[in-house]
């Protein structure tokens, strides 16, 4: 396993496979978050882009990094005040910075970015801790995908930004993709060689909700009452032209190219979180829209879930009717 406390260049290796193998390495392995370098201008811009990806991941993982807030699912009433108080209390028992964690929890619950801007150093450390906590790990590694064709200045930006993140966020930074040929101060490491293990569990029957999933059954019962919900199919196998192997989709509208996934708590594990993110991106590249709902969300307000799905289905049908 490459070191998880500094910047290293990984010698060859597919970035997606590196992320999944590391995530499947067990609780002693670091959590992994991927970042693709799009442009390499100023170091500050590079750092800001990585921090924005970290913040997106932290919000997606909420409330896994604040489990005391699992019962709070809306910002109305005392919701925001409650998650702030829970975050502040958690910070007294951990290495988190209370004001930052409280703002992050409020943003995750409300969906509204905080107007309070913390220094990059505080964001880096706080977000890295939140993401690692949410994925059930003690450390975080940033897997930075370096594009081909960077100039010497661009390579210096990536190296300096990666070193800043490793120092201020306390993370490892693994550079993969194109090598930094003009930078000689970074060590080179082999990719992780963790054996893959098959996913356990019973494959659900195609064409109907999984009989052991009360949430899928409840959602199907609610959808069955909606005239617009025609064309849906449960637990269908889909093979992408991009994916190496077929995947099982919880709920699919094939004509509208819409996918709905119902996620249990196991999807907050490091391996599942990384795998879900990669699969969603690949489905989106194939033209699918992907919605994800937690079991808790379906149980709490299945009608709201149905409304959101309905909005998406109507939008996609409207787009298709206009030839888009």
C-alpha positions in Angstrom: 0.0 0.0 0.0 1.5 3.4 -0.9 2.0 5.8 2.0 -1.1 7.6 3.1 0.6 10.6 4.7 2.4 12.3 1.9 2.5 13.0 -1.8 3.6 10.2 -4.1 3.4 9.4 -7.8 1.8 6.1 -8.5 3.7 4.1 -11.2 1.1 3.2 -13.8 -2.2 1.6 -12.7 -5.8 2.4 -13.6 -7.2 5.2 -11.4 -10.6 3.6 -11.0 -9.2 0.3 -10.1 -6.7 1.9 -7.6 -9.6 3.6 -5.8 -11.7 0.5 -5.6 -8.9 -1.8 -4.5 -7.8 0.7 -1.8 -11.4 1.1 -0.6 -11.8 -2.7 -0.3 -8.6 -3.1 1.7 -10.3 -3.1 5.0 -10.8 -0.7 7.9 -7.1 -0.1 8.3 -6.9 1.2 4.7 -7.5 4.9 4.0 -10.7 6.3 2.5 -10.2 7.4 -1.1 -11.6 10.4 -2.9 -10.8 11.0 -6.6 -10.2 14.4 -8.2 -9.6 15.0 -11.8 -7.3 17.9 -12.7 -9.0 19.9 -15.4 -6.8 23.0 -15.6 -3.6 23.7 -13.7 -3.3 27.5 -13.3 -2.6 28.9 -9.9 -1.9 26.8 -6.9 -4.8 28.5 -5.1 -7.2 27.5 -7.9 -6.0 23.9 -7.8 -6.5 23.7 -4.0 -9.9 25.4 -4.2 -11.1 22.8 -6.8 -10.0 19.9 -4.6 -11.7 21.4 -1.5 -14.9 21.9 -3.4 -14.9 18.2 -4.4 -14.2 17.4 -0.7 -17.1 19.5 0.4 -19.5 17.9 -2.1 -18.4 14.4 -0.9 -18.9 15.5 2.8 -22.4 16.8 2.1 -23.3 13.6 0.2 -22.1 11.5 3.1 -24.1 13.4 5.8 -25.2 12.2 8.3 -22.6 9.3 8.3 -20.0 11.6 9.9 -22.6 12.9 12.4 -24.6 9.8 13.3 -26.3 11.6 16.1 -28.2 13.5 13.5 -29.7 10.5 11.7 -33.2 11.3 13.0 -33.1 14.8 11.6 -34.1 14.9 8.0 -35.3 18.4 7.4 -34.1 21.9 8.2 -37.5 23.2 9.3 -38.4 23.9 12.9 -35.5 23.2 15.2 -33.7 21.1 12.6 -30.8 23.4 11.8 -30.2 24.4 15.4 -30.3 20.8 16.4 -27.6 19.7 13.9 -25.4 22.6 14.8 -25.6 21.7 18.5 -24.9 18.0 17.7 -21.9 19.0 15.6 -20.6 21.3 18.3 -21.0 18.6 20.9 -19.2 16.0 18.7 -16.3 18.4 18.2 -15.7 18.5 21.9 -15.1 14.7 21.8 -13.0 14.6 18.6 -10.4 16.5 16.7 -13.0 18.4 14.7 -13.2 22.2 14.8 -16.7 22.9 16.2 -17.7 26.1 14.3 -16.7 24.5 11.0 -18.4 21.2 11.6 -21.5 23.0 12.7 -21.6 25.0 9.5 -21.0 21.9 7.4 -23.8 20.0 9.1 -26.2 22.9 8.6 -25.2 23.1 4.9 -25.7 19.4 4.4 -29.1 19.4 6.0 -30.4 22.5 4.3 -28.7 22.1 0.9 -27.7 25.8 1.2 -23.9 26.6 1.1 -22.7 28.4 4.2 -22.2 32.2 3.8 -19.4 32.0 6.3 -16.1 31.5 4.5 -13.4 29.6 6.5 -9.8 29.8 5.7 -8.6 27.1 3.2 -6.5 25.5 6.0 -9.6 25.1 8.2 -11.7 23.8 5.3 -9.0 21.3 4.2 -8.5 19.8 7.7 -12.2 19.8 8.5 -13.4 18.4 5.2 -10.8 15.6 5.2 -11.8 14.5 8.7 -15.5 14.6 7.9 -15.1 12.5 4.7 -12.9 10.0 6.4 -15.3 9.7 9.3 -18.2 9.3 6.9 -16.5 6.5 5.2 -15.6 4.8 8.4 -11.8 5.3 8.1 -9.2 7.2 10.1 -7.4 8.7 7.2 -8.2 10.0 3.8 -6.2 9.8 0.5 -6.8 12.1 -2.4 -6.4 10.3 -5.7 -5.5 13.1 -8.1 -5.8 12.2 -11.8 -3.2 14.1 -13.8 -4.0 14.8 -17.4 -1.7 14.4 -20.3 0.0 17.4 -21.8 0.6 19.6 -18.7 3.2 22.3 -19.2 6.1 22.5 -16.8 4.3 25.3 -15.0 1.2 23.1 -14.7 3.2 20.3 -13.2 4.7 22.6 -10.7 1.1 23.8 -9.8 -0.1 20.2 -9.3 3.0 19.2 -7.2 2.8 22.4 -5.0 -1.0 22.1 -4.5 -0.7 18.4 -3.6 2.0 19.1 -1.1 -0.1 21.9 0.5 -3.1 19.5 0.8 -1.0 16.8 2.3 0.4 19.2 4.9 -2.7 21.2 5.7 -5.4 18.6 5.3 -3.3 15.8 6.8 -4.1 13.5 3.9 -2.1 11.4 1.5 -2.1 12.5 -2.1 -1.6 9.9 -4.8 -0.9 11.3 -8.2 -1.9 9.0 -11.0 -2.3 9.3 -14.7 0.4 11.2 -16.6 3.7 11.4 -14.7 5.1 14.8 -13.6 8.3 14.6 -15.7 9.7 17.9 -14.6 9.3 17.3 -10.9 12.0 15.2 -9.2 11.3 15.7 -5.5 8.3 13.3 -5.3 8.8 9.7 -4.5 7.3 7.0 -6.8 5.2 4.1 -5.4 3.5 1.0 -6.8 -0.3 1.0 -6.9 -2.0 -0.9 -4.1 -2.3 -4.7 -4.7 -5.4 -5.6 -2.6 -7.2 -8.7 -3.9 -10.7 -8.0 -4.9 -13.5 -9.9 -3.1 -16.9 -10.7 -4.6 -19.8 -8.8 -3.2 -21.9 -10.9 -0.9 -25.7 -11.0 -0.9 -28.6 -12.4 -2.8 -29.2 -11.1 -6.3 -32.8 -9.7 -6.5 -35.2 -11.2 -9.0 -35.4 -9.1 -12.2 -38.6 -7.2 -12.9 -39.9 -6.7 -9.3 -38.7 -5.1 -6.0 -36.3 -7.2 -4.0 -38.5 -9.2 -1.7 -36.3 -8.5 1.3 -36.3 -4.7 0.8 -39.3 -3.2 2.5 -38.3 0.2 1.0 -38.4 -1.1 -2.6 -41.7 -2.7 -1.9 -43.1 0.5 -0.4 -41.8 2.6 -3.3 -43.3 0.2 -5.8 -46.7 0.4 -4.1 -46.6 4.2 -4.2 -45.5 4.3 -7.9 -48.2 1.8 -8.8 -50.8 4.5 -8.0 -49.2 7.0 -10.4 -50.3 7.0 -14.1 -47.0 8.6 -15.2 -44.9 5.8 -13.7 -45.4 3.4 -16.7 -42.4 1.9 -18.2 -40.5 1.3 -15.0 -38.6 -2.0 -14.4 -37.1 -3.2 -11.1 -33.7 -4.8 -10.7 -32.6 -4.8 -14.3 -29.2 -5.7 -15.6 -27.5 -3.0 -17.7 -24.3 -3.3 -19.7 -22.7 0.0 -20.6 -20.4 0.5 -23.5 -18.0 2.1 -20.9 -18.4 -0.4 -18.0 -16.4 -3.5 -18.1 -19.1 -5.7 -16.6 -22.9 -5.5 -16.3 -24.5 -3.8 -13.3 -27.8 -4.3 -11.5 -30.0 -1.2 -11.4 -32.6 -0.9 -8.6 -35.2 0.9 -10.7 -35.0 1.8 -14.4 -37.0 3.8 -16.9 -35.2 2.6 -20.1 -36.9 4.9 -22.6 -36.5 8.0 -20.5 -33.0 6.9 -19.4 -33.6 7.4 -15.7 -32.2 5.3 -12.9 -33.3 5.3 -9.3 -31.1 3.7 -6.6 -32.3 3.0 -3.1 -29.3 2.9 -0.7 -29.0 1.2 2.6 -26.5 2.2 5.3 -23.8 -0.1 3.7 -23.5 2.5 0.9 -21.7 4.8 3.3 -18.8 2.3 3.5 -15.7 3.4 1.7 -15.8 0.8 -1.0 -19.5 1.2 -1.8 -19.4 5.0 -1.8 -16.5 5.1 -4.2 -18.1 2.4 -6.4 -21.4 4.3 -6.5 -19.8 7.6 -7.5 -17.9 5.9 -10.3 -20.9 4.0 -11.5 -23.1 7.1 -11.5 -20.6 9.1 -13.5 -20.4 6.3 -16.1 -24.2 6.0 -16.3 -24.4 9.8 -16.8 -21.8 9.5 -19.6 -24.3 7.0 -21.2 -27.0 9.6 -21.0 -28.8 8.5 -17.9 -30.1 10.7 -15.1 -29.4 9.1 -11.7 -31.4 9.7 -8.5 -30.3 8.2 -5.2 -32.5 8.0 -2.0 -31.6 6.4 1.3 -33.8 3.8 2.9 -34.5 6.3 5.7 -35.8 8.8 3.2 -38.1 6.3 1.6 -39.4 5.1 4.9 -39.9 8.7 6.2 -41.7 10.3 3.2 -42.2 7.9 0.3 -44.6 10.4 -1.3 -41.9 13.1 -1.5 -39.6 10.6 -3.1 -42.3 9.7 -5.7 -42.8 13.4 -6.4 -39.1 14.0 -7.1 -39.0 10.9 -9.4 -42.1 12.2 -11.2 -40.5 15.6 -11.8 -37.5 13.9 -13.4 -39.6 11.6 -15.5 -41.7 14.4 -16.8 -38.6 16.5 -17.6 -37.0 13.7 -19.5 -40.2 13.0 -21.5 -40.5 16.6 -22.4 -36.9 16.7 -23.5 -37.4 13.6 -25.7 -40.6 15.0 -27.2 -38.6 18.1 -28.3 -35.9 15.9 -29.8 -33.2 16.9 -27.3 
